[in-house]
Amino acid sequence: MTVPRNLPNLLSIFRILLVPLLVVALLTKFEGKEFVALGLFLLAAFTDLLDGWVARRFRLETRLGKLLDPAADKILTGAAFISLVELGVAPAWMVVVIVSRELAVSTLRSFAAADNVVIGASVSGKVKTVVQVITIALLILYERLGEFRTLAAVALWASLLVTLYSGVEYYARYGRRILGLPPAETTSPEE
């Protein structure tokens, strides 16, 4: 099977192009808007899963893709969270913390890229993305959840905590580089 070399990057770009449609669906009042918004959001989230799988499966990973994919994720989740603040289902302070972490890690990646170092997604970064997708999906359906709204609140707190942990981990791992400090001393297990 032949796959176009730029397919993973095209999927990331498609994800970015879905963002304005998602925001319109979230912020416009019409019957069933939650389901339209949820469908758009889950389609965009699926492209994140698909572009990574295609890139690894067909060995199409590129430096551009390693920067574009996380940028597309941050645009998607940031726009969704900000729209959910506008709808009154997510506290602004929590979204500010989450979006700030995303911008801080993007800045770290930009500094590293200037030194020709590409920072890929860590395990905690991937877990963060999954938790954020679940949280946003629940918050999109918030008005329809009824007695299960507490589940959305718990997911939002989990998202905040995982997001903070992931951000601290990225800076602990790569922050010394952007400050121009030598790598941390490590000792081998034999010593």
Beta strands, then each sheet from edge to edge (+ up, - down):
end
